[in-house]
Amino acid sequence: MRIFKMALLNEIDKVLKKKKTLVVIIISMITIVIGQLSIIGLQKGLNFATVSLSSFPILILSFFASTILLLFTILITIDLFSGEFNSNTIKITITRPISRFKLFLAKTTSILIFISFNLLVLFVTSFVLSIIFNNGSLSIGKFLDLVVAYLVTLLPIMAIAMVIILLANLIKSSTMVFFISLIIILLFKGLEILFPAYSSLLVFSMLDWYNLWLSDNIQIFKIIREFLIMLSFSIMLFIASFYIFEKRDF
C-alpha cells in the first residue's frame, strides 16, 4: 500500500505540474463568470426568464460535462499514458520497485482525482456566483440535489476516460489518440440522435445521468441499470487496458 501511495502521489504531482491543469481551472472559472454575466444581460435586455439560485450550477454542469471538462480529461489521460510512452519517461517509472498493476492503477486513480477536483471547482464557483447574482432561496434538499448531481457525473466521465486509456495503450501517437477519441465521441452522439430509443444503452449518452437523480419521480430501476452498464463497461475497459499495459514492451 505504501508503494501504491507513493506512485499515486507521483502521478498526481505530474498532473499538477502540467500547464493544462492550471489552464482548465482558469478557463472553467472564466467561462462560468461569462455564463453568469450573459444570463444577467439576457434577463435585463431581453426580459429573459430568471435563473434560480439552484438552476445555475446545473446549467454549468450540463455544459461543462460534455465539453470543456471532457476535453481536458482526454488531454490529461493522453499525457499520462501516450505522452509518457512517446517521451520514454515511462521507462524511468517502471525501474522503480513497483508492479505494473500498481502503476497502472495509480495513473487511473490520478485521472479520477483530476475529474473529481474539476467537478469540485465547477460546483464551488457556480454555486458562489449563483448566490451572489441569482434570486431565490435554497433549501437543504435543493443543495443536496446539487451535490448529488455533481457527484454522480463523475461516473460517466470516468467511463469515457477508460475508453481513452484503452486507446492510449493501443496507439502510440498522442495526436492520433486525441483525434480518434473525438471521432468516437461524435460518432456515438450521432447514434444517440439517430437511435434515441437506445441512447440509454450508450455510455457516451449518459453524461446527463444526473437528471435521473433530480427527477421528482426517481426511476430507481433505470438508475441502477445505467449504473451497472457504466460500471461493467469501465471494468472491462480497465482489464483490457491493463492487459495491454502489462504486455507492452517499453
Secondary structure as UniProt FT lines:
FT   HELIX           2..17
FT   HELIX           19..45
FT   TURN            53..54
FT   HELIX           55..65
FT   TURN            66..67
FT   HELIX           68..78
FT   HELIX           79..83
FT   HELIX           84..87
FT   TURN            88..89
FT   HELIX           90..94
FT   HELIX           100..133
FT   HELIX           140..152
FT   HELIX           154..170
FT   HELIX           174..194
FT   HELIX           196..201
FT   HELIX           203..205
FT   TURN            207..209
FT   HELIX           210..214
FT   HELIX           220..247
//
